[in-house]
Amino acid sequence: MRTLLLMRHAKSSWDQPELADFDRPLAARGREAAPLVARYLADHRLIPELVLGSPAQRVRETWQLMAPVLGGEITCKTSRSLYEGGPGRLLETLRRVDGAVRMLMLIGHNPALGALAQSLAGDGSKKALERLRAKFPTAAVAVLAFEAEGWADLAPGGGRLQELVRPKDLR
């Protein structure tokens, strides 16, 4: 069993419209949501062994707020392709992860992340699937389980969506 945690970065700020998209920081709401979601993940033993993230400022800040809650010793690797890539590029990145990793988290951006989550979720919780199809909000985490030998075996429809954790459900 492999578990994939697909997380959309926490809510970003638009207070500085002159900033490039890549450089936008988190808003106050995002700074509140990231550790809240991390606490939920920790409480439910959903602690990744490896985190892959976009190098965008809002993704780095999201992880910096989550890491201490999840234990702080988790490696986070960033890749520009996670910022610029579509769902196919994200999937290819996941397929290259070492098979020794059993629980993996990817923190990225919509619309690619939501499209990837929908593509991978072959079945699962009806409520979670409906929520995922409706909207993948900021700081939400799609928890997908796979009966796969390795990450290289990930395929569309191959996952079971166990839950969609949304910050508004945790407040």
DABELPE-V680993 format. One record per residue. N is the residue number from 1. RES is the residue in one small letter. SS is DSSP state (2 for helix, 1 for strand, 0 for the rest). PSI is psi as a letter, one per 40 degrees, with the letter a starting at -180 (NA if undefined). Layout:
N&RES&SS&PSI, N&RES&SS&PSI
This chain:
1&m&0&h, 2&r&1&i, 3&t&1&h, 4&l&1&h, 5&l&1&h, 6&l&1&h, 7&m&1&h, 8&r&1&h, 9&h&0&i, 10&a&0&i, 11&k&0&h, 12&s&1&i, 13&s&0&i, 14&w&0&e, 15&d&0&d, 16&q&0&g, 17&p&0&e, 18&e&0&e, 19&l&0&i, 20&a&0&i, 21&d&2&d, 22&f&2&d, 23&d&2&e, 24&r&0&h, 25&p&0&a, 26&l&1&i, 27&a&0&i, 28&a&2&d, 29&r&2&d, 30&g&2&d, 31&r&2&d, 32&e&2&d, 33&a&2&d, 34&a&2&d, 35&p&2&d, 36&l&2&d, 37&v&2&d, 38&a&2&d, 39&r&2&d, 40&y&2&d, 41&l&2&d, 42&a&2&d, 43&d&2&d, 44&h&0&e, 45&r&0&f, 46&l&0&g, 47&i&0&h, 48&p&0&i, 49&e&0&d, 50&l&1&i, 51&v&1&h, 52&l&1&h, 53&g&1&i, 54&s&0&i, 55&p&0&e, 56&a&0&i, 57&q&2&d, 58&r&2&d, 59&v&2&d, 60&r&2&d, 61&e&2&d, 62&t&2&d, 63&w&2&d, 64&q&2&d, 65&l&2&d, 66&m&2&d, 67&a&2&d, 68&p&2&d, 69&v&2&d, 70&l&2&e, 71&g&0&e, 72&g&0&e, 73&e&0&e, 74&i&0&h, 75&t&1&h, 76&c&1&h, 77&k&1&h, 78&t&1&i, 79&s&0&h, 80&r&0&d, 81&s&2&d, 82&l&2&e, 83&y&2&d, 84&e&2&d, 85&g&0&i, 86&g&0&a, 87&p&2&d, 88&g&2&d, 89&r&2&d, 90&l&2&d, 91&l&2&d, 92&e&2&d, 93&t&2&d, 94&l&2&d, 95&r&2&e, 96&r&0&e, 97&v&0&i, 98&d&0&h, 99&g&0&e, 100&a&0&d, 101&v&0&h, 102&r&0&d, 103&m&1&h, 104&l&1&i, 105&m&1&h, 106&l&1&h, 107&i&1&h, 108&g&1&a, 109&h&0&i, 110&n&0&i, 111&p&0&e, 112&a&2&d, 113&l&2&d, 114&g&2&d, 115&a&2&d, 116&l&2&d, 117&a&2&d, 118&q&2&d, 119&s&2&d, 120&l&2&d, 121&a&1&g, 122&g&1&d, 123&d&1&a, 124&g&1&a, 125&s&0&h, 126&k&2&d, 127&k&2&d, 128&a&2&d, 129&l&2&d, 130&e&2&d, 131&r&2&d, 132&l&2&d, 133&r&2&d, 134&a&2&d, 135&k&0&i, 136&f&0&g, 137&p&0&i, 138&t&0&i, 139&a&0&e, 140&a&0&i, 141&v&1&h, 142&a&1&h, 143&v&1&h, 144&l&1&h, 145&a&1&i, 146&f&1&h, 147&e&0&g, 148&a&0&i, 149&e&0&d, 150&g&0&i, 151&w&2&d, 152&a&2&e, 153&d&2&e, 154&l&0&h, 155&a&0&i, 156&p&0&h, 157&g&0&e, 158&g&0&e, 159&g&1&i, 160&r&1&h, 161&l&1&h, 162&q&1&d, 163&e&1&i, 164&l&1&h, 165&v&1&h, 166&r&0&h, 167&p&2&d, 168&k&2&d, 169&d&2&e, 170&l&2&e, 171&r&0&NA
